[in-house]
């Protein structure tokens, strides 16, 4: 579980069923059961995925498989194979 606030002061929470960095020599964390909640001005948004890999050096999360995003006003986005770049704050999907 990881909590914090973004640069607008909006709280967020990230949860995982399991997160393992196999060795400190390899800067990759394997994540299973990913869930996030972002408290936006219009209400909460949630993100769910089965698994991902966080590259600590690149500050990128690669999600392999399905991703479900639910917006604060009932919006739904279903996609797969997503790359989240934490530095640029951009998300790309190849699915």
MDTraj code that builds the backbone (N, CA, C; nanometers):
import mdtraj as md
import numpy as np

residues = "UNK UNK UNK UNK UNK UNK UNK UNK UNK UNK UNK UNK UNK UNK UNK UNK UNK UNK UNK UNK UNK UNK UNK UNK UNK UNK UNK UNK UNK UNK UNK UNK UNK UNK UNK UNK UNK UNK UNK UNK UNK UNK UNK UNK UNK UNK UNK UNK UNK UNK UNK UNK UNK UNK UNK UNK UNK UNK UNK UNK UNK UNK UNK UNK UNK UNK UNK UNK UNK UNK UNK UNK UNK UNK UNK UNK UNK UNK UNK UNK UNK UNK UNK UNK UNK UNK UNK UNK UNK UNK UNK UNK UNK UNK UNK".split()
xyz = np.array([
    [0.0855, -0.1174, 0.0000],
    [0.0000, 0.0000, 0.0000],
    [0.0893, 0.1226, 0.0000],
    [0.0555, 0.2166, -0.0876],
    [0.1309, 0.3421, -0.0971],
    [0.0317, 0.4557, -0.1101],
    [0.0447, 0.5566, -0.0268],
    [-0.0465, 0.6703, -0.0314],
    [0.0326, 0.7995, -0.0431],
    [-0.0340, 0.9019, -0.0928],
    [0.0304, 1.0313, -0.1045],
    [-0.0654, 1.1323, -0.1639],
    [-0.0102, 1.2455, -0.2048],
    [-0.0878, 1.3482, -0.2737],
    [-0.0119, 1.3894, -0.3987],
    [-0.0877, 1.4286, -0.5020],
    [-0.0237, 1.4740, -0.6244],
    [0.0125, 1.6221, -0.6114],
    [0.0628, 1.6814, -0.7187],
    [0.1065, 1.8206, -0.7120],
    [-0.0096, 1.9195, -0.6995],
    [-0.1335, 1.8719, -0.7117],
    [-0.2516, 1.9559, -0.6903],
    [-0.3101, 1.9347, -0.5504],
    [-0.2437, 1.8527, -0.4700],
    [-0.2906, 1.8256, -0.3347],
    [-0.4004, 1.7214, -0.3269],
    [-0.4254, 1.6506, -0.4381],
    [-0.5297, 1.5478, -0.4419],
    [-0.4728, 1.4152, -0.3915],
    [-0.5385, 1.3507, -0.2941],
    [-0.4886, 1.2244, -0.2406],
    [-0.4987, 1.1104, -0.3420],
    [-0.4062, 1.0160, -0.3294],
    [-0.4130, 0.8934, -0.4083],
    [-0.3681, 0.7774, -0.3216],
    [-0.4100, 0.6575, -0.3643],
    [-0.3700, 0.5358, -0.2947],
    [-0.3435, 0.4278, -0.3987],
    [-0.2319, 0.3608, -0.3862],
    [-0.1970, 0.2470, -0.4708],
    [-0.1892, 0.1246, -0.3815],
    [-0.2488, 0.0144, -0.4288],
    [-0.2449, -0.1119, -0.3543],
    [-0.2045, -0.2232, -0.4492],
    [-0.1380, -0.3216, -0.3942],
    [-0.1017, -0.4413, -0.4704],
    [-0.1167, -0.5614, -0.3792],
    [-0.1594, -0.6725, -0.4385],
    [-0.1641, -0.7966, -0.3612],
    [-0.0234, -0.8436, -0.3283],
    [0.0694, -0.8161, -0.4232],
    [0.2080, -0.8589, -0.4037],
    [0.2982, -0.7712, -0.4891],
    [0.4115, -0.7312, -0.4337],
    [0.5127, -0.6555, -0.5077],
    [0.6490, -0.7082, -0.4644],
    [0.7271, -0.7584, -0.5613],
    [0.8543, -0.8229, -0.5291],
    [0.9645, -0.7703, -0.6203],
    [1.0723, -0.7237, -0.5590],
    [1.1941, -0.6922, -0.6328],
    [1.2887, -0.8086, -0.6063],
    [1.3131, -0.8876, -0.7078],
    [1.3864, -1.0142, -0.6899],
    [1.5269, -0.9949, -0.6353],
    [1.5944, -0.8881, -0.6768],
    [1.7275, -0.8575, -0.6255],
    [1.7518, -0.7080, -0.6400],
    [1.8313, -0.6505, -0.5528],
    [1.8593, -0.5073, -0.5609],
    [1.9435, -0.4730, -0.6837],
    [2.0062, -0.5743, -0.7453],
    [2.0852, -0.5517, -0.8662],
    [1.9976, -0.5254, -0.9886],
    [1.8740, -0.5723, -0.9848],
    [1.7802, -0.5539, -1.0959],
    [1.6711, -0.4577, -1.0485],
    [1.6647, -0.3361, -1.1073],
    [1.5728, -0.2340, -1.0579],
    [1.4291, -0.2502, -1.1093],
    [1.3748, -0.3713, -1.1000],
    [1.2393, -0.3987, -1.1480],
    [1.1593, -0.4643, -1.0358],
    [1.0382, -0.4127, -1.0138],
    [0.9473, -0.4691, -0.9139],
    [0.8324, -0.5356, -0.9889],
    [0.8130, -0.6657, -0.9669],
    [0.6993, -0.7378, -1.0238],
    [0.5794, -0.7171, -0.9314],
    [0.4675, -0.6763, -0.9911],
    [0.3490, -0.6408, -0.9132],
    [0.2321, -0.7285, -0.9565],
    [0.1550, -0.7782, -0.8603],
    [0.0344, -0.8564, -0.8881],
    [-0.0833, -0.7922, -0.8155],
    [-0.1996, -0.7902, -0.8807],
    [-0.3207, -0.7365, -0.8189],
    [-0.3122, -0.5880, -0.7928],
    [-0.2981, -0.5081, -0.8971],
    [-0.2785, -0.3637, -0.8849],
    [-0.4141, -0.2920, -0.8789],
    [-0.4267, -0.2014, -0.7815],
    [-0.5450, -0.1173, -0.7702],
    [-0.5001, 0.0229, -0.7305],
    [-0.5622, 0.1231, -0.7916],
    [-0.5313, 0.2618, -0.7567],
    [-0.6606, 0.3409, -0.7434],
    [-0.6582, 0.4366, -0.6540],
    [-0.7703, 0.5296, -0.6376],
    [-0.7115, 0.6696, -0.6376],
    [-0.7671, 0.7548, -0.7234],
    [-0.7216, 0.8924, -0.7352],
    [-0.8396, 0.9829, -0.7007],
    [-0.8243, 1.0675, -0.6017],
    [-0.9320, 1.1590, -0.5634],
    [-0.9189, 1.2857, -0.6460],
    [-1.0014, 1.2969, -0.7509],
    [-0.9997, 1.4101, -0.8418],
    [-1.1024, 1.5148, -0.7979],
    [-1.0982, 1.6316, -0.8585],
    [-1.1903, 1.7401, -0.8233],
    [-1.3361, 1.6979, -0.8418],
    [-1.3668, 1.6190, -0.9468],
    [-1.5043, 1.5758, -0.9745],
    [-1.5423, 1.4495, -0.8980],
    [-1.4487, 1.3868, -0.8286],
    [-1.4748, 1.2631, -0.7558],
    [-1.3651, 1.1624, -0.7811],
    [-1.3767, 1.0430, -0.7231],
    [-1.2686, 0.9443, -0.7338],
    [-1.2663, 0.8723, -0.8688],
    [-1.1463, 0.8404, -0.9129],
    [-1.1232, 0.7537, -1.0282],
    [-1.0492, 0.6309, -0.9776],
    [-1.0765, 0.5152, -1.0375],
    [-1.0083, 0.3927, -0.9969],
    [-0.9459, 0.3248, -1.1180],
    [-0.8381, 0.2532, -1.0931],
    [-0.7662, 0.1784, -1.1954],
    [-0.7383, 0.0401, -1.1390],
    [-0.7600, -0.0643, -1.2211],
    [-0.7345, -0.2019, -1.1782],
    [-0.6611, -0.2771, -1.2887],
    [-0.5653, -0.3588, -1.2489],
    [-0.4922, -0.4443, -1.3427],
    [-0.4471, -0.5695, -1.2689],
    [-0.4270, -0.6759, -1.3445],
    [-0.3865, -0.8029, -1.2840],
    [-0.2388, -0.8060, -1.2467],
    [-0.1535, -0.7496, -1.3340],
    [-0.0095, -0.7552, -1.3065],
    [0.0640, -0.6458, -1.3810],
    [0.1818, -0.6125, -1.3307],
    [0.2648, -0.5117, -1.3946],
    [0.4084, -0.5242, -1.3477],
    [0.4935, -0.4440, -1.4097],
    [0.6358, -0.4396, -1.3729],
    [0.6769, -0.2940, -1.3628],
    [0.7317, -0.2563, -1.2486],
    [0.7756, -0.1187, -1.2276],
    [0.9265, -0.1127, -1.2418],
    [0.9733, -0.0368, -1.3407],
    [1.1157, -0.0158, -1.3628],
    [1.1565, 0.1073, -1.2831],
    [1.2312, 0.0877, -1.1760],
    [1.2693, 0.1960, -1.0869],
    [1.3576, 0.2991, -1.1562],
    [1.4493, 0.2558, -1.2415],
    [1.5396, 0.3484, -1.3102],
    [1.4658, 0.4351, -1.4118],
    [1.3791, 0.3746, -1.4906],
    [1.3047, 0.4478, -1.5932],
    [1.1804, 0.5166, -1.5384],
    [1.1399, 0.4791, -1.4178],
    [1.0167, 0.5264, -1.3547],
    [0.8969, 0.5012, -1.4470],
    [0.8880, 0.3767, -1.4935],
    [0.7787, 0.3350, -1.5804],
    [0.7153, 0.2073, -1.5271],
    [0.5832, 0.2011, -1.5402],
    [0.5087, 0.0809, -1.5053],
    [0.4549, 0.0216, -1.6351],
    [0.4912, -0.1023, -1.6627],
    [0.4396, -0.1740, -1.7791],
    [0.3359, -0.2738, -1.7294],
    [0.2132, -0.2573, -1.7756],
    [0.1044, -0.3471, -1.7376],
    [0.0771, -0.4400, -1.8540],
    [0.0934, -0.5696, -1.8313],
    [0.0655, -0.6701, -1.9337],
    [-0.0720, -0.7277, -1.9067],
    [-0.1606, -0.7152, -2.0045],
    [-0.2947, -0.7673, -1.9874],
    [-0.3957, -0.6559, -1.9704],
    [-0.5162, -0.6927, -1.9236],
    [-0.6263, -0.5970, -1.9171],
    [-0.6092, -0.4904, -1.8088],
    [-0.6639, -0.3724, -1.8403],
    [-0.6664, -0.2599, -1.7468],
    [-0.8072, -0.2005, -1.7503],
    [-0.8627, -0.1736, -1.6331],
    [-0.9964, -0.1129, -1.6224],
    [-0.9813, 0.0196, -1.5480],
    [-1.0317, 0.1263, -1.6118],
    [-1.0320, 0.2591, -1.5510],
    [-1.1772, 0.3033, -1.5367],
    [-1.2142, 0.3482, -1.4181],
    [-1.3490, 0.3989, -1.3918],
    [-1.3373, 0.5435, -1.3470],
    [-1.4091, 0.6318, -1.4150],
    [-1.4040, 0.7736, -1.3844],
    [-1.5057, 0.8158, -1.2810],
    [-1.4939, 0.9380, -1.2316],
    [-1.5809, 0.9866, -1.1250],
    [-1.7263, 1.0070, -1.1676],
    [-1.7515, 1.0144, -1.2972],
    [-1.8877, 1.0365, -1.3445],
    [-1.9413, 0.9144, -1.4199],
    [-1.8856, 0.7959, -1.3865],
    [-1.9325, 0.6720, -1.4467],
    [-1.8623, 0.6331, -1.5759],
    [-1.7640, 0.7090, -1.6171],
    [-1.6891, 0.6737, -1.7379],
    [-1.6161, 0.5416, -1.7173],
    [-1.6053, 0.4636, -1.8248],
    [-1.5348, 0.3351, -1.8201],
    [-1.4379, 0.3278, -1.9375],
    [-1.3185, 0.2806, -1.9109],
    [-1.2196, 0.2561, -2.0152],
    [-1.1635, 0.1170, -1.9910],
    [-1.1740, 0.0313, -2.0909],
    [-1.1149, -0.1018, -2.0854],
    [-1.0089, -0.1066, -2.1939],
    [-0.8874, -0.1382, -2.1550],
    [-0.7778, -0.1488, -2.2504],
    [-0.6840, -0.2573, -2.2017],
    [-0.5682, -0.2675, -2.2654],
    [-0.4700, -0.3665, -2.2226],
    [-0.3317, -0.3218, -2.2650],
    [-0.2318, -0.3850, -2.2047],
    [-0.0919, -0.3613, -2.2393],
    [-0.0585, -0.2123, -2.2373],
    [-0.0476, -0.1594, -2.1168],
    [-0.0320, -0.0162, -2.0938],
    [0.1073, 0.0133, -2.0394],
    [0.1627, 0.1261, -2.0818],
    [0.2890, 0.1764, -2.0267],
    [0.2607, 0.3111, -1.9618],
    [0.2905, 0.3212, -1.8316],
    [0.2717, 0.4453, -1.7565],
    [0.4094, 0.5038, -1.7307],
    [0.4341, 0.6234, -1.7837],
    [0.5606, 0.6927, -1.7621],
    [0.5395, 0.7951, -1.6509],
    [0.5969, 0.7680, -1.5352],
    [0.5761, 0.8543, -1.4194],
    [0.6432, 0.9908, -1.4372],
    [0.7549, 0.9970, -1.5068],
    [0.8250, 1.1243, -1.5273],
    [0.7443, 1.2196, -1.6146],
    [0.6972, 1.1694, -1.7278],
    [0.6243, 1.2559, -1.8216],
    [0.4749, 1.2628, -1.7896],
    [0.4293, 1.1742, -1.6992],
    [0.2877, 1.1668, -1.6607],
    [0.2005, 1.1342, -1.7815],
    [0.2480, 1.0393, -1.8615],
    [0.1750, 0.9964, -1.9792],
    [0.1488, 0.8468, -1.9725],
    [0.0379, 0.8057, -2.0352],
    [-0.0027, 0.6660, -2.0429],
    [-0.0209, 0.6303, -2.1892],
    [0.0335, 0.5158, -2.2295],
    [0.0152, 0.4646, -2.3678],
    [-0.0342, 0.3234, -2.3588],
    [-0.1182, 0.2881, -2.4556],
    [-0.1671, 0.1525, -2.4649],
    [-0.1411, 0.0987, -2.6041],
    [-0.0959, -0.0263, -2.6096],
    [-0.0771, -0.0901, -2.7396],
    [-0.1889, -0.1918, -2.7652],
    [-0.2853, -0.1996, -2.6733],
    [-0.3934, -0.2973, -2.6847],
    [-0.5241, -0.2342, -2.7260],
])
top = md.Topology()
chain = top.add_chain()
for i, resn in enumerate(residues, 1):
    res = top.add_residue(resn, chain, resSeq=i)
    for name in ("N", "CA", "C"):
        top.add_atom(name, md.element.get_by_symbol(name[0]), res)
traj = md.Trajectory(xyz[None], top)
